[in-house]
Amino acid sequence: MLLRNVYADKDRQEAIIKGSDMDWTIVRPSVLNNKARHNTIQTLTDLNQFRGGSISRENVATFVLDQVTTDRWLHKLPLITW
């Protein structure tokens, strides 16, 4: 109940992005932490496979910056976690 409006806003924002003519990738990090960066991360597009987890802020930043030079996740919504 408390997050109903938050999720409704998220859904509207994503619909606007998906409907645009721009190149886009919507990165969905799991719970953020301040731990050191891992060399490998798990990237999921099927959220049914997600069983919880966390990811460092450094890993998220690296993943996002990597998307500037690749189209691997173009027009997709990857969830990233350890």
Stockholm file with secondary structure:
# STOCKHOLM 1.0

chainA/1-82         MLLRNVYADKDRQEAIIKGSDMDWTIVRPSVLNNKARHNTIQTLTDLNQFRGGSISRENVATFVLDQVTTDRWLHKLPLITW
#=GR chainA/1-82 SS CTTHHHHHHHHHHHHHHHTSSSCCCCCEECEEECSCCCSCCEEESCGGGCCCCEEEHHHHHHHHHHGGGCCTTTTCCCEEEC
#=GC SS_cons        CTTHHHHHHHHHHHHHHHTSSSCCCCCEECEEECSCCCSCCEEESCGGGCCCCEEEHHHHHHHHHHGGGCCTTTTCCCEEEC
//
